[in-house]
Amino acid sequence: MNSFISWIGGKKLLKKKIIEQFPDNFDRYVEVFGGAGWVLFDKEKHASMEVYNDVNGELVNLFRCVKYHPDALQNELNWILISREQFFDCVSQSNTRGMTDIQKAARFYCRIKLSFGADLRSFGVRSRDMQKTIAYLQEVSKRLNRVVIENVDFGQLIKTYDRESALFYCDPPYYDAEKYYPDRFQPEDHERLRNILKKIKGKFILSYNDCEEIRNLYAGYSIIEVERQDNLVTKTNPRRYRELIIKNY
């Protein structure tokens, strides 16, 4: 199945190539930088234990509301139209005090769905079937039924769930592109992540942009070169990006 949202750096176009690199045996699957969860949603189940994590509290609140309260969230979303005014109302209400988690999730969902490129700030001028989109939340809720949802720093998460039979999928903000992500990831966190992964008992698989700094940082590990289209590709914009899949097995 597909993810129910778009997110910056989403792996919709790369998920198959990432999953092809998964090891044969693991009983614990952990998405360290969850985002839209495209790799997670691609299979009905990756392992007997699955964990979704993201440091973005608004995103995690949305996932939790979809998992536990899909009916209430759908009722809250009945008012959604493809409306510029409504979109900017949701943007302005993002920090309003007194709203319930359901109300916050609905407005955040609106910002994701109606923004251009899921940037949460600018209105995207295109049509979509919002009722079909909202109805899909029931399917998403079923998929998340047994998924553990976390909202912690990647270092704490990896330490908590590490074991020999664990597989960590890491899709951190890309090198030298940290400012485009809405979360608190600093340039020095790339090295911190490498240092943590170097010591784990389990297996890891990383997706990164192809650049000299990352190649140097993970020298000695298995590095697979892949290509994908620009997420906003059109007939007049056929750009392709080179990316890396890195693993310790």
N, C-alpha and C positions, 0 to 999 in steps of 0.2 A: 504494500500500500504506500501511498504518498504521505508526506508530512502535511499537516493542516495549515502551515504557515511558511512564508519565506523569511530568510534571515541573512544578514550580511555574511558572506563566506560560506553560504549553504552548499552542501555537497550533492545536490540533485543530479548534476551532470557527471559526477565522479564516483558515486556510491558503488556502482557495479565493480569498477576497477579496485576500489578499496576492499570490498568484500572478497574479491578473488584472492587477495593476499592474506586472508584470515588463516590461522593455523587450523589443523584438523580437530584438535581436542582442547576444549576449555569449558569450564562450567560456570564461569563468572564473567559477564561482559559489562564493561564500564565505559560510558561515554563521558570523558572528562570535561570537555568543552561542548556541551550538548547542542546549543543553538536550536535550529529547527528539527534536529534529530533525523535527518534524511537517511542516514545509515541504519539507525535503530528501526525506523518504520519499514525499511525495505523487506524485512523478514517478519513472519509471524512470531518467531522467537529465535534469538541467537544463542541463548544459554538458559540453564535452569534459574540463574539469578541474573537480572539485568538492572543496571543503574544508569539513570540520566542525571547529569549534574550541569549546572551553569551558575556563574557568579552573579548574573543579572536577576535581581529579585523580582522584577515585574514579569520577566519571562517565566521564571519558575512558578510564580503565583498563577499565571495563565495555565501552565501545564497541570498544576495541582487541581485547579478548578475544573478543567476538562476531564481529568481523571475521576474526581470524586463527586462533582456537581454538574454534569453535562446538561441536565434538564433545566436547572436554575440559570445556567449561563446562556442557554438557548433562549429562555424567556426574556432575559435581560437584553439579548441581542435582537429581539423582534423589531425594535425601532430603527435598526440600521438601514440606511439608504446609501447609494453612491452619491454622496453629497459633499461638496467642498466645505460648506458651512459646518456640517456635522463633524467632518474630519478635524477641522481646527478647533471645534468645541472640545473634542476628545483630547487634543493636544494640550489645550489650556487647562483641562481638568485633571491632568496627569498627577498633579501634586495636591489636589484638593483633599482636605482632611475630612474625616467622618464617613467616607465611602466604605462599603463592605468589600471583601476580597472579590466577590462576584462582580460588583460594579467596576472595580479597578480592572479586573481581567477583561471585561467586555469592552471597556474603553481602550485598553492596550491592544486587544485583538483588532478593533476598528482601526487604530493607528497603523498596525502592521498591514492589514488588508487593503487599506485605501491610500497608503503612501507610495511614492515612486521608489522602486527598488528596495522596499522595506526599510527606508531610511528614517521612518517615524516622524519626519518633519515636513516633507513636501507632498502635496496632493498629487496622486497619480491619475491622470485623465485616461481612464479606460473602463470599459463595461465588464461586468461579471455577474453571475447568478448568485446573489448573496444568500438566498434561501437554500440553495443546494450546498453552498459552502458551510452554512450554519448547521444543516442537517448532518453533514459529515462528522461533526464533533462526536456523535454517538459512536461511530466506528473507531474514532481515535481513543475514546474513553475505554472501549473494550481492549484495545491494543495495550494501553497503559495500565491495565488492571493489576498486573503483578510486577510492574516496573517500580523500583525504588527511585524517588525523586529527591535530589539533594540540591543545596544552595550554599556551597562552601568553596574555599580556595582550593585550587588544584593540588597543592602540596598536602593539605589535610585529607583530601579525598583519596588520593593514591595511597597514602599511609594507612588509611582505614580499611581499604578493600584489597590490598595487595596479598596475594598468595600465589603459589606455583602454578595453579590452574586458572589464574585470572588473565583476561585479555583487556588491556586498556587501549581504547581508541582515542587519540588526542588530535583535535583540530583547532590548535591555538590561533589567535590572531596572527596574520602573516607578518613576516619580518619587514620592518620599515613601513608597515601599514597600520600600526597600532592605533593611530589617531582616528581612523575611520570606523573603529568599533566602539559601541556605546559603553564598554565596560572598562574597569580599571586594570589594564594589562600594560606593564611598562616594558621598554626595550630590554632591560636587564632580566626580565622574567623568562626570556628565551633560554638564557643560560641556566637559570634556576630550574626550569623544567628539565633540561638535559641532565643536570646533576642529580635530580630526583629519579629520573627514569634509569639512569646508569646503575642505581643501587637496588632496583626492584627485584622481587623473586619471580614475578609473572612475566608475561609477554606484553610488548607494546607495539602499536602501529600508529604512525604519525602521518598527517597530510600537511604539506608546507608549500609555499611558493619556491620556485627553483632560483636560488641565488647563492653566491659564493659563501656568504656568511653562514647559511644553514648547512651547506655541504661541508664546510670546515668544522662546524659545531658537532656534526654527527659523522665525522670521518671514522671509518672502521665498522660502521653499521651497514646493513643491507639497504641500498638506495635504489628505488625504481623510478625511472623517468616516465611521466605520463603527460598527456595534453588534454585540454578541454576547451570548449568554446567559451567565449565571453557570455556571462549570464544574460546580458542584454543584447545578445547578438541579433542582427537583422541582415537583410540582403545587402545593405550598404555598409554594414559593420561586421565583417566576417572574422573578427579577431579571435585568435586562439592563444591560450596561456599555457606555459610549461609549468608543471607542478611536480612535486616529489612525494613519493610514498616511502617512508623510512620505517624499518622494523628491526628488532633485536633477535630475530630467529631466522 
